[in-house]
Amino acid sequence: MVKMSPTDYIRQVRSEMQKVTWPSRKETSTSTIAVFIMVTFASVFLFLADQFMAFAVRLILGLGL
């Protein structure tokens, strides 16, 4: 492992930060909304799948409804 001074480290961090392409506010909000929509769909799907499987297990084991 190469040891470097704290000033070299800071200099390299600044150099790398200048290379970063940050998303615009519109891109960030669009991505955030898309994530919330997909999380909602996944949550509803998993809830319904869980309810169906619980119903099937109760039916198979004869525990009734």
C-alpha positions as CSV (number, residue, x, y, z in Angstrom):
1,M,0.0,0.0,0.0
2,V,1.4,3.4,-1.0
3,K,1.5,5.9,1.8
4,M,0.7,9.5,0.9
5,S,0.5,12.7,2.8
6,P,-2.8,14.2,3.7
7,T,-2.3,17.1,1.3
8,D,-1.7,14.7,-1.6
9,Y,-4.9,12.9,-0.7
10,I,-6.9,16.1,-0.6
11,R,-5.4,17.2,-3.9
12,Q,-6.4,13.8,-5.5
13,V,-9.9,14.0,-4.1
14,R,-10.4,17.5,-5.5
15,S,-9.1,16.3,-8.9
16,E,-11.5,13.3,-8.9
17,M,-14.5,15.5,-7.8
18,Q,-14.0,17.7,-10.8
19,K,-14.4,14.7,-13.1
20,V,-17.8,13.8,-11.6
21,T,-20.9,14.5,-13.7
22,W,-23.7,15.3,-11.4
23,P,-27.3,14.8,-12.5
24,S,-29.6,17.7,-13.0
25,R,-32.4,18.5,-10.6
26,K,-34.9,17.2,-13.2
27,E,-33.0,13.9,-13.6
28,T,-32.8,13.4,-9.8
29,S,-36.5,14.1,-9.3
30,T,-37.5,11.8,-12.2
31,S,-35.3,9.0,-10.9
32,T,-36.6,9.4,-7.4
33,I,-40.2,9.2,-8.5
34,A,-39.4,6.1,-10.6
35,V,-37.9,4.5,-7.6
36,F,-40.9,5.2,-5.4
37,I,-43.3,3.9,-8.1
38,M,-41.3,0.6,-8.4
39,V,-41.1,0.2,-4.7
40,T,-44.8,0.7,-4.4
41,F,-45.5,-1.9,-7.2
42,A,-43.0,-4.4,-5.6
43,S,-44.6,-3.9,-2.2
44,V,-48.1,-4.5,-3.5
45,F,-47.0,-7.6,-5.5
46,L,-45.2,-9.1,-2.5
47,F,-48.1,-8.4,-0.2
48,L,-50.5,-10.1,-2.6
49,A,-48.2,-13.1,-3.1
50,D,-47.8,-13.5,0.6
51,Q,-51.6,-13.4,1.1
52,F,-52.1,-16.0,-1.6
53,M,-49.5,-18.3,-0.2
54,A,-50.9,-17.9,3.3
55,F,-54.3,-18.8,2.0
56,A,-53.0,-21.8,0.1
57,V,-51.1,-23.1,3.2
58,R,-54.2,-22.6,5.4
59,L,-56.3,-24.5,2.8
60,I,-53.7,-27.4,2.5
61,L,-53.3,-27.7,6.3
62,G,-57.1,-27.7,6.8
63,L,-57.1,-24.7,9.1
64,G,-60.0,-23.1,7.2
65,L,-60.4,-19.5,6.5
